Amino acid sequence: MSHRDPWLPVPGPSPLPAPFNPHLEVSLPLPPLFDVDLTLEALQRSSYGVPYHFASESRSVRRLMYLDGILVLTEFQFPLHSTELKASSLVGGSTEGGDTVGLSTKQLERFASTSWGLGDDLARCYAALGEDASLAPVLARYRGMRLFRAPDLYEALLVAILGQQISVRAANACRRRLVDALGAHLEVSGVRYATYPEPERLLAASVEELRALGTGRQKARYLHALAQAALAGKLRQVHFDHLPDEEAVALLCEIPGVGRWTAAVALLRGLGRLDAFPAGDLGLQLAAQRVLGLGQRPSEGELRSVAERWRPWRGYAALYLWGYLRDST
């Protein structure tokens, strides 16, 4: 476990209310090398934490989302001194008696396991990355921090596109406005939860509506292109399952507004491609410069060349380098 304060005061959604009465509950064992505090902190401070509501006292997070097409409010809880993850879901708009409208415990288990990277073999990851002695301080500092995933490739791309060429603070503000204005909503125990808009809703919003939320005209067009790709079925996981990372990146780059950086981040966060590496990321380049003791910030090509020795875990190297940069500035 981390000895740092895992609940730093950062801007974010409101605290959780009293427990709701879930329709589904599952408990999953946490794998070895799972640092709950580090992982929750990383989610809270990342771009992917925007729709989540955090509660430090119970080590819980909630969010509204579509799970296999069903709108659900899901809570993830990591009880203190427990080695389990408890996931529970309340189905939005369900009928009396707790009808789960087709949602199953297997769906919830799969989603919880995927979201929190329970299947990531960090022992193998650290053995591979540990061969680079320069990464030793970073690996020690973030040991057990898991790579959190977005629910699907569509959301991962949406989050990444909104973060293009602006500061993290500005991007998160824009994401929150988009969630509040266009996302589906559900009120439980006096708390209003919202999720990212579905592709149909995003496409229905005019360029001027999106600009009013802070996207800019060109980025609004990119969001429309993303929605069109999703509605055309081009973001279904089945289309990517058997593609090598480079081919998957090339396929995503066919969507207007998606370049190599956006595609690599989306593969990492949306499909759990653990070797995806956005070498063009300025933050990664700065972190690599400091950690590796380089005289100047490496170019995208130079960083990609350096990162070859971190295969097939370059995604985790990126995650920890981002953490290092965030905590050292």
N, C-alpha and C positions, 0 to 999 in steps of 0.2 A: 504493500500500500504506500501511497505517496505521503510524505510528511508535510507537503505544502497545503495551504488552505484551498480546498477544491471548489469553493463557492465564492469566487471573486465577484465584487459588485459590478456587474456589467449590465448595459441596457438590455432589456428583454421582456418577454411576456410576463403577465402577472402570476403570483404564486397560485398553487393549487388550492381548490376549496376542499370541503369535506369529501370523503370517499363516495364515489357513486356506486350504484348497484350494477355490477357488470353482467352481461349476458354470457360471456365466455371468460374462462380463466385457465391459464396454463403456467407451469413452473418448469424452468429449464436449468440444468446444472451449469454453472459457470466453469469454463475450461481453466486449466492452469495458466498462469501468466495473464490474468485479467485484472487490471487495476481499475476498479470502479470509479474512484475519485478522478483519476486522470482522464478517463474516457468521458465521464460526464462533463468535466470542465472543458474538454476539447470540443464537445458538441455545443455546449452553451456559448462558447466564444467563436464558433465557426459560422460561416454563411448558412450552413445546413440546419442550424438550430433555431432559425427565425420562427417557424410555426409552433415550436415547443414551449410548453409552460413548465417551469422548473420549481421544485420544492426541495430546499437543502435539508430540512429537518428529517424528511423521510427518504431522501435519495431517490426521488421519483420524478418522472417526466410524463407529460401527457401531450397528445396532439390529435387533431382531427385529420382524417385522411380517407382516401378511397382505397380500400383493400379488396382487390379483385372486383372492382366496380361497385362495391358496397361502402357507403359512407359510415365510418366508425370513429368513435372517440376511443383511443387506445392509451392505456397507462402502462409504463414500464417502471418497475420498482425493484430496487436492490436493497433488501432489508439489511440493516447493520448486523455484522457477525454471521451473515448467512452466505452460503456459496451457491445461491440460486438467483436467477432472474425470474421475477413474477410478471407476467403479462396478462392484462385483462382488457376486454373491449366492450363498449356499449354501442349498440348499433343505432345510428341515427334514423329516426322515423320508423322504428320497428313497431310491430303490433303488440297488443296487450298479451301478457304471458311470456314476454321475452323471446318471441320468435326471432331467430337470428338471420332470417331472410337468406338462408343458404350459406352463411358464414360458418366455418368449421374450426374445431380446435387445431386441426392440422394446418389450416391456412394461417392461423395466428402463430403457431409454433414456427412455421417456416419463415414468416415475416419477422418475428422477434429474433430468430437465430441469424438471419441474413443481415438485419439492420445493425446488430451489435457485433458482427464479425465473430460469432462464436466458433465458427469452423476454421478460422485462420490459425495455422500451426505456427505460433510465435517461436516455439523452440527451434524449428527449422529456419525461420526467418532470422533469428538472432545468430544462429550458427553461420548463416551465409553472410549477413551484414557484418558480423563480428570479425570477418577476415580482413576488413579494412580497419586498421587500428585507429585511424582518424575519426571514425564514427563512435568509438568507445564511450566518450562522455555523453553523447546524445542518446545512445542506446541505454546507458545507465540511468539517465535522467527521466526517460519516458518509458521505461520498462513496464510492460503490461498495458500500455495505452492502445486501444483497439481502433481500427478504422471504421467509423460509422458510415452507413450507407443511406442514401435517399431511397424512398419507396420504389422508384422506377427510373428508367432512363429519361423519361420526359421531364420529371422534376429535377433531376440532376442537370440536364441541359438548361432548363429554365433558370435555375439558380446561377449556373455558370455564365449564361448570356447576360443576366442582369449585373454580373460583377465585372464585365469587360470594361477596361480602361477608366475605371473610377475607383475611389478609395473604398475600403471595406465598410467604413461607417456610412458613406453615401449609398453604397449598394444595398446594405441591410435596411436602410430607411426606405429605399425604393421597394424592396421585397415586402416589407411590412405594409406599405401602402397598397401594393398589388393584392396581397392576401386579404386585407381589410375591405377593399373596394370590390373585388371581383370573385373572391373565393367563396366556397360554400361555408355556411355558419351553423353552429349548434350551440344552444345555451343549456348548461347543466349546472345546477346549484348556484345560479346567479352569475356564472362565469361564461363569457362568450368565447367560443373557440372558432377558429377559421383555418382553412387550408388553401393551398395554391389553387387557382382556377383550373378547371378541366379544360382541355383543348378547345371544346366548343365555345365555352364562355370567353376564353382568351381571344379566339378568332372573331367573336361577335363584337368585341370592344374595338372601337375605331382607333385610328392612329392618334387622333387628338385626345381621346380618353386616356390612352396609354401615356402620351406625352404629359398630360396633367398629373400623372402619378410619378413623373420624374424619369421616364425611360429615354427621352429624346426620340426624334423622328426616325432615325435610321434603326435604332434598337427596337422601336415599336414594330418596324417592318420585319426585323429578325424574329421577334416573338410570334408574329403572324405566320411566318414561314415554319417555325417550329411547330405551331399548332396544326398547320396543314400537314406536316410530315407525320405527326402523331395520329391524326385522323385518317391518314392514308395507310396506317399500319406499318409505317417504316421504322418505328422505334420498338417494335415487339422484340423481346429477347431472343426469340427463336431465330431471327435473322442474323444474330451475332454469335450464337452459341458455338459455332464451329469455325469462326473466323479468327485468324491470328490478330494480335493487337493492331498491327500496322494496317491491315486490311479493314479492320473495324474503324480505325481512325479515318481512313480514306472514305469509307461509306458515310460516316457522320459529316465529313467535310463537304459532302454534296448538298447539305442543307445550308441555305444562305445565312450568313452570320456565324457559322461554326467553322473555326480554324483549328489548327493542331492543338493549341492550348485548351480550348473549350472541349474538344473531343476527348483529349487525354484525361482531363478532370472528370468528365462525365462517365467515361469508362471506369475510372477508379471508384467514383462515388455512386454511380448508378448501376453498374454491372459487377462491381467487386473485382475488377481486373487488377490484381495486386502487383502487376509489373508495369502498369501504365505509369508514365512519367512525363509530366508537362515541363519539359526542359526550358521552354520559353518563359516560364514564370519568373518575374523579376525577384519576388521574395525568395524563391528557391535558389536563385543565382547568388543573392546576397548572403543567404544562410550558408551555402556551400563555400563561398569565399572565406567566411569567418571560420567555419568548422574545419575546413581543409587547409587553412593558412595560406590562401592564395594571395598573390600580390595585387590582383585586380579582380573585379567581378567577371566571372566566366561568361562567354557568349552562350547562346543556346546550343550551338554545335559543340562547344568545348564541354559544357555541362553534360550533354548527352554522351559524349565520349567518356568522361569521368564516371558516369553512372553505369556504364557497361559492367563494371565490377560488382555492382549491387544486384544484378539479375539473380533470380526472378522475383525479387522483393523490392523493386525500385519504388513502388507505391508506398510502402511503409517507410522507406528512406525519406521520401517526400513528406509524408505525414510528420515525421519526427523533426525534419529540418524546418518545416513550417512552425512547429511548436517552439523550436529553439529560437527562431527569429522573433516570434511573438513575445516570448518571455525575456528576451535579451534587449528589447528596445523600449 
